[in-house]
Amino acid sequence: MELRQRALQVLCITDPEQKSAQSLDMYARAAQFSIDRQLTLMTPVGAALPGHPEKPVLMKHTEVGRRSPATPQGRAVLLHAIAHIEFNAINLALDAVWRFAGMPEQFYLDWLRVAGEEARHFRLLRDHLRTMGHDYGDFPAHQGLWTMCEKTSSDIVARMALVPRTLEARGLDATPLIQNKLRQIGTADALAAVDILDIILREEIGHVAIGNHWYQWLCARDGLDPLPHFAELTRIYEAPRPKPPLNKAARLAAGFSEEELLWLNH
């Protein structure tokens, strides 16, 4: 089976359980796929991208309410929001695999790895939500990540700049702050969530590093200066700036330079 065609098929799946299971299966069987780097694929007629379930109800990010994680309901809302980010991240990785032709084979294998690991993150969070008496889809969510995915659908350089190393990199900064709040709460479910977030943070560093690697590779290929071009893409696509404090250690590990971190802090 050809990898990029299969990624598009899985991206169209609407059921979260099936999509995450199929993403994990693809990752486990990576060596069995052929990769047609020049294949030009079209969205199946009548299929919406990405495939997503009827629930959660999708709202603008400004309309999604926040609740204190000090209450069980508030913690469920928080973990549901993170689970939705991970579900979206499966879609983002699958989209990178099928959409962009002409890249080296390692590009497609890297994003297949991301899809598999994001699927595992989603399932860890969903299983934990179920132990708390909730499930994915119980609360509203927003599509901020996918919106940027759509905006950068015709520009692979912008996609690598503004999805993994901008929007997903925000998770590197936010996760330790969330973990600190959950540790202070100290309940069994909160501490179990801290452990799950440890796994996610460790692997998300690798995902952002993949985005950084391919952004740098594309800039070298196209004769672009990475930092000024990133600033220009941020302006053109109205990408959000990171909220301080930055997780400097995680960002350095993910391939950001000291120079870029200084720029991001301004």
LOMIKE-214877 format. One record per residue (C-alpha): residue number from 0; residue in one letter; chain; x negated, y negated, z. Coordinates in nm, 4 decimals, decimal comma. Each point is the difference from the previous one (the first is absolute). Layout:
# LOMIKE-214877
 resi resn chain       c1       c2       c3
  NUM    A     A        X        Y        Z
...
This chain:
# LOMIKE-214877
 resi resn chain       c1       c2       c3
    0    M     A   0,0000   0,0000   0,0000
    1    E     A  -0,1163  -0,3556  -0,0749
    2    L     A  -0,0540  -0,2140   0,3124
    3    R     A   0,1255  -0,3360  -0,1191
    4    Q     A   0,3262   0,1420  -0,1357
    5    R     A   0,0544   0,1850   0,3252
    6    A     A  -0,0644  -0,3166   0,2029
    7    L     A   0,2740  -0,1794  -0,1932
    8    Q     A   0,2393   0,2898   0,0614
    9    V     A  -0,0648  -0,0084   0,3745
   10    L     A   0,0271  -0,3795   0,0078
   11    C     A   0,3552   0,0348  -0,1360
   12    I     A   0,1079   0,2390   0,2804
   13    T     A   0,2505  -0,1700   0,2301
   14    D     A  -0,0021   0,2389   0,2969
   15    P     A  -0,2762  -0,0964   0,2496
   16    E     A  -0,0532   0,3574   0,1174
   17    Q     A  -0,0418   0,1275  -0,3551
   18    K     A  -0,2177  -0,2928  -0,1102
   19    S     A  -0,2385   0,0354   0,2923
   20    A     A  -0,0121   0,3796  -0,0359
   21    Q     A  -0,0685  -0,0193  -0,3739
   22    S     A  -0,2695  -0,2653   0,0532
   23    L     A  -0,1735   0,2249   0,2527
   24    D     A   0,0307   0,2934  -0,2401
   25    M     A  -0,1562  -0,2030  -0,2828
   26    Y     A  -0,2896  -0,0991   0,2232
   27    A     A  -0,0550   0,3598   0,1142
   28    R     A  -0,0091   0,1186  -0,3616
   29    A     A  -0,2038  -0,2903  -0,1409
   30    A     A  -0,2545   0,2292  -0,1651
   31    Q     A   0,2718   0,1764  -0,2001
   32    F     A   0,1137  -0,3111  -0,1889
   33    S     A  -0,1294  -0,1246  -0,3307
   34    I     A  -0,0350  -0,3774  -0,0321
   35    D     A   0,0819  -0,1740  -0,3279
   36    R     A  -0,1623  -0,3395   0,0540
   37    Q     A   0,1345  -0,1473  -0,3248
   38    L     A   0,3593   0,1179   0,0357
   39    T     A   0,2548  -0,2824  -0,0263
   40    L     A   0,3008   0,0892   0,2118
   41    M     A   0,3491  -0,1493  -0,0009
   42    T     A   0,2464  -0,0155   0,2863
   43    P     A   0,2683   0,2701  -0,0488
   44    V     A   0,3259  -0,1394  -0,1392
   45    G     A   0,2373  -0,0909   0,2817
   46    A     A  -0,2598   0,0484   0,2727
   47    A     A  -0,0619  -0,2786   0,2485
   48    L     A  -0,3522  -0,0523   0,1269
   49    P     A  -0,0756   0,0894   0,2625
   50    G     A   0,2504   0,2679   0,0841
   51    H     A   0,1336  -0,0797   0,3454
   52    P     A   0,2840   0,1317   0,2167
   53    E     A   0,3297  -0,1774   0,0687
   54    K     A  -0,1298  -0,0739   0,3485
   55    P     A  -0,1732  -0,1972   0,1342
   56    V     A   0,1951  -0,3022  -0,1171
   57    L     A  -0,2518  -0,2323  -0,1675
   58    M     A   0,0011  -0,3664   0,0968
   59    K     A  -0,2245  -0,3028  -0,0455
   60    H     A  -0,2862   0,0058   0,2497
   61    T     A   0,1363  -0,3201   0,1563
   62    E     A   0,3306   0,1764   0,0731
   63    V     A  -0,1442   0,3028   0,1806
   64    G     A   0,0324  -0,0631   0,3717
   65    R     A  -0,2704   0,0777   0,2551
   66    R     A   0,0466   0,1525   0,3411
   67    S     A  -0,2265   0,0380   0,2977
   68    P     A  -0,1829   0,3346   0,0127
   69    A     A   0,0522  -0,0089   0,3781
   70    T     A   0,3339   0,1800  -0,0565
   71    P     A   0,0447   0,3458  -0,1531
   72    Q     A   0,2169  -0,1496  -0,2763
   73    G     A  -0,2609  -0,2672  -0,0674
   74    R     A  -0,2760   0,2591  -0,0297
   75    A     A   0,2143   0,2000  -0,2417
   76    V     A   0,0511  -0,3124  -0,2133
   77    L     A  -0,3761  -0,0672   0,0024
   78    L     A  -0,0954   0,3551  -0,0959
   79    H     A   0,2731   0,0062  -0,2640
   80    A     A  -0,1521  -0,3134  -0,1559
   81    I     A  -0,3434   0,1642  -0,0082
   82    A     A   0,1487   0,3209  -0,1442
   83    H     A   0,1582  -0,2076  -0,2766
   84    I     A  -0,3365  -0,1595  -0,0767
   85    E     A  -0,1520   0,3481  -0,0280
   86    F     A   0,2852   0,1167  -0,2257
   87    N     A  -0,0598  -0,3015  -0,2220
   88    A     A  -0,3716   0,0750   0,0028
   89    I     A   0,0697   0,3462  -0,1476
   90    N     A   0,1802  -0,1771  -0,2836
   91    L     A  -0,2817  -0,2506  -0,0472
   92    A     A  -0,2611   0,2729  -0,0327
   93    L     A   0,2097   0,2085  -0,2406
   94    D     A   0,0670  -0,3104  -0,2076
   95    A     A  -0,3735  -0,0691  -0,0328
   96    V     A  -0,0541   0,3563  -0,1253
   97    W     A   0,2579  -0,0059  -0,2794
   98    R     A   0,0051  -0,3648  -0,1054
   99    F     A  -0,3582  -0,0896  -0,0849
  100    A     A  -0,1569   0,1803  -0,2948
  101    G     A  -0,3660  -0,0012  -0,0948
  102    M     A  -0,1565   0,0185   0,3442
  103    P     A  -0,2649   0,2540   0,1102
  104    E     A   0,1344   0,3335   0,1251
  105    Q     A  -0,1121  -0,0847   0,3547
  106    F     A   0,2427  -0,2926   0,0051
  107    Y     A   0,2949   0,2381  -0,0372
  108    L     A  -0,1403   0,2478   0,2522
  109    D     A  -0,0587  -0,2808   0,2509
  110    W     A   0,3584  -0,1206  -0,0219
  111    L     A   0,1287   0,3571   0,0164
  112    R     A  -0,1892   0,0326   0,3284
  113    V     A   0,1641  -0,3201   0,1237
  114    A     A   0,3458   0,1314  -0,0964
  115    G     A  -0,0605   0,3236   0,1907
  116    E     A  -0,1292  -0,1708   0,3124
  117    E     A   0,2803  -0,2591  -0,0021
  118    A     A   0,2486   0,2850  -0,0277
  119    R     A  -0,1542   0,1589   0,3083
  120    H     A   0,0214  -0,3309   0,1876
  121    F     A   0,3656  -0,0362  -0,0944
  122    R     A   0,0815   0,3505   0,1204
  123    L     A  -0,1840  -0,0509   0,3310
  124    L     A   0,1997  -0,3155   0,0664
  125    R     A   0,3295   0,1510  -0,1138
  126    D     A  -0,0492   0,3044   0,2218
  127    H     A  -0,0753  -0,2307   0,2933
  128    L     A   0,3103  -0,2087  -0,0695
  129    R     A   0,2054   0,3181   0,0114
  130    T     A  -0,1344   0,0843   0,3472
  131    M     A   0,1328  -0,3435   0,1026
  132    G     A   0,3502   0,0741  -0,1300
  133    H     A  -0,0336  -0,1940  -0,3253
  134    D     A  -0,0972   0,0640  -0,3601
  135    Y     A  -0,1336  -0,1822  -0,3023
  136    G     A   0,2855  -0,2025  -0,1446
  137    D     A   0,1609  -0,0898   0,3337
  138    F     A  -0,1123  -0,3655  -0,0153
  139    P     A  -0,0263  -0,2590  -0,2802
  140    A     A  -0,3343  -0,0490  -0,1749
  141    H     A  -0,1593  -0,2297  -0,2564
  142    Q     A  -0,1883   0,0554  -0,3258
  143    G     A  -0,2867  -0,2485   0,0306
  144    L     A  -0,2643   0,2495  -0,1070
  145    W     A   0,1917   0,1191  -0,3044
  146    T     A   0,0798  -0,3569  -0,1068
  147    M     A  -0,3718  -0,0688  -0,0424
  148    C     A  -0,0341   0,3347  -0,1767
  149    E     A   0,2548  -0,1168  -0,2587
  150    K     A  -0,1631  -0,3424  -0,0378
  151    T     A  -0,3373   0,1610  -0,0784
  152    S     A   0,1317   0,2784  -0,2236
  153    S     A  -0,1724  -0,1339  -0,3128
  154    D     A  -0,3325  -0,1013   0,1605
  155    I     A  -0,2063   0,2748   0,1595
  156    V     A  -0,2549  -0,2500   0,1359
  157    A     A   0,2754  -0,1894   0,1817
  158    R     A   0,1485   0,3287   0,1245
  159    M     A  -0,3262   0,1113   0,1573
  160    A     A  -0,0618  -0,3468   0,1433
  161    L     A   0,3403  -0,0687   0,1461
  162    V     A   0,1532   0,3319   0,1051
  163    P     A  -0,2637   0,2201   0,1705
  164    R     A  -0,2470  -0,2711   0,0987
  165    T     A   0,2538  -0,2697   0,0886
  166    L     A   0,3363   0,1404   0,1092
  167    E     A  -0,1189   0,3389   0,1247
  168    A     A  -0,3077  -0,1558   0,1594
  169    R     A   0,2338  -0,1943   0,2268
  170    G     A   0,0696   0,3294   0,1729
  171    L     A  -0,3653   0,0186   0,1045
  172    D     A   0,0506  -0,3243   0,1929
  173    A     A   0,3470   0,0728   0,1376
  174    T     A  -0,0396   0,3606   0,1156
  175    P     A  -0,2331  -0,0588   0,2991
  176    L     A   0,2326  -0,2758   0,1264
  177    I     A   0,2996   0,2330  -0,0235
  178    Q     A  -0,1932   0,2753   0,1748
  179    N     A  -0,0895  -0,2328   0,2862
  180    K     A   0,3666  -0,0845   0,0533
  181    L     A   0,0969   0,3668  -0,0032
  182    R     A  -0,2758   0,0913   0,2481
  183    Q     A   0,1265  -0,2691   0,2367
  184    I     A   0,3499   0,1466  -0,0189
  185    G     A  -0,1525   0,3368   0,0868
  186    T     A   0,2989   0,2299  -0,0541
  187    A     A  -0,0559   0,3431  -0,1524
  188    D     A   0,1524  -0,0995  -0,3334
  189    A     A  -0,2037  -0,3221  -0,0118
  190    L     A  -0,3275   0,1816   0,0708
  191    A     A   0,0824   0,2661  -0,2594
  192    A     A   0,0508  -0,2814  -0,2509
  193    V     A  -0,3444  -0,1407   0,0899
  194    D     A  -0,1562   0,3354  -0,0925
  195    I     A   0,1826   0,0060  -0,3349
  196    L     A  -0,1150  -0,3545  -0,0722
  197    D     A  -0,3592   0,1068   0,0717
  198    I     A   0,0239   0,2492  -0,2869
  199    I     A   0,1638  -0,2545  -0,2278
  200    L     A  -0,2537  -0,2753   0,0728
  201    R     A  -0,2956   0,2306  -0,0632
  202    E     A   0,1353   0,1143  -0,3363
  203    E     A   0,1269  -0,3447  -0,1034
  204    I     A  -0,3583  -0,1277   0,0195
  205    G     A  -0,0759   0,2544  -0,2700
  206    H     A   0,2982  -0,1110  -0,2088
  207    V     A  -0,1003  -0,3657   0,0138
  208    A     A  -0,3556   0,1059  -0,0857
  209    I     A   0,1348   0,1693  -0,3137
  210    G     A   0,1753  -0,3226  -0,0970
  211    N     A  -0,3179  -0,1972   0,0650
  212    H     A  -0,2103   0,2424  -0,2024
  213    W     A   0,2232  -0,0148  -0,3067
  214    Y     A   0,0461  -0,3760   0,0241
  215    Q     A  -0,3782  -0,0432   0,0005
  216    W     A  -0,0330   0,2518  -0,2855
  217    L     A   0,2592  -0,1803  -0,2105
  218    C     A  -0,1602  -0,3395   0,0654
  219    A     A  -0,3369   0,1381  -0,1116
  220    R     A   0,1593   0,1510  -0,3111
  221    D     A   0,1776  -0,3231  -0,0916
  222    G     A  -0,2787  -0,2419   0,0938
  223    L     A   0,1929  -0,1574   0,2877
  224    D     A  -0,1436  -0,1478   0,3193
  225    P     A   0,1944   0,1944   0,2672
  226    L     A   0,0487  -0,2650   0,2692
  227    P     A   0,1030  -0,2985  -0,2164
  228    H     A   0,2209   0,2288  -0,2100
  229    F     A   0,1644   0,1377   0,3122
  230    A     A   0,0757  -0,3541   0,1152
  231    E     A   0,1508  -0,0761  -0,3408
  232    L     A   0,2146   0,3163   0,0028
  233    T     A   0,1182  -0,0820   0,3520
  234    R     A   0,1150  -0,3396  -0,1280
  235    I     A   0,1606   0,1242  -0,3220
  236    Y     A   0,1948   0,2832   0,1628
  237    E     A   0,0729  -0,1905   0,3233
  238    A     A  -0,1488   0,2782   0,2091
  239    P     A   0,0126  -0,0507   0,3773
  240    R     A  -0,3144  -0,0867   0,1907
  241    P     A  -0,0891   0,2311   0,2907
  242    K     A   0,1139  -0,0983   0,3464
  243    P     A  -0,2816  -0,0302   0,2545
  244    P     A  -0,1576   0,1641   0,1826
  245    L     A  -0,1631   0,2050  -0,2748
  246    N     A  -0,1231   0,3471   0,0870
  247    K     A  -0,3521  -0,0803  -0,1141
  248    A     A  -0,1488   0,3420   0,0726
  249    A     A   0,2739   0,1810  -0,1944
  250    R     A  -0,0175  -0,2442  -0,2909
  251    L     A  -0,3784   0,0311  -0,0245
  252    A     A   0,0364   0,3783   0,0059
  253    A     A   0,2578  -0,0332  -0,2807
  254    G     A  -0,2456  -0,1900  -0,2199
  255    F     A   0,0679  -0,3677   0,0614
  256    S     A  -0,3090  -0,2207   0,0016
  257    E     A  -0,0906  -0,2441   0,2764
  258    E     A   0,0450  -0,2806  -0,2550
  259    E     A   0,3532   0,1094  -0,0823
  260    L     A   0,0941   0,0356   0,3668
  261    L     A  -0,1122  -0,3578   0,0566
  262    W     A   0,2211  -0,1104  -0,2895
  263    L     A   0,2972   0,2013   0,1285
  264    N     A  -0,0357  -0,1601   0,3457
  265    H     A   0,0429  -0,3524  -0,1370
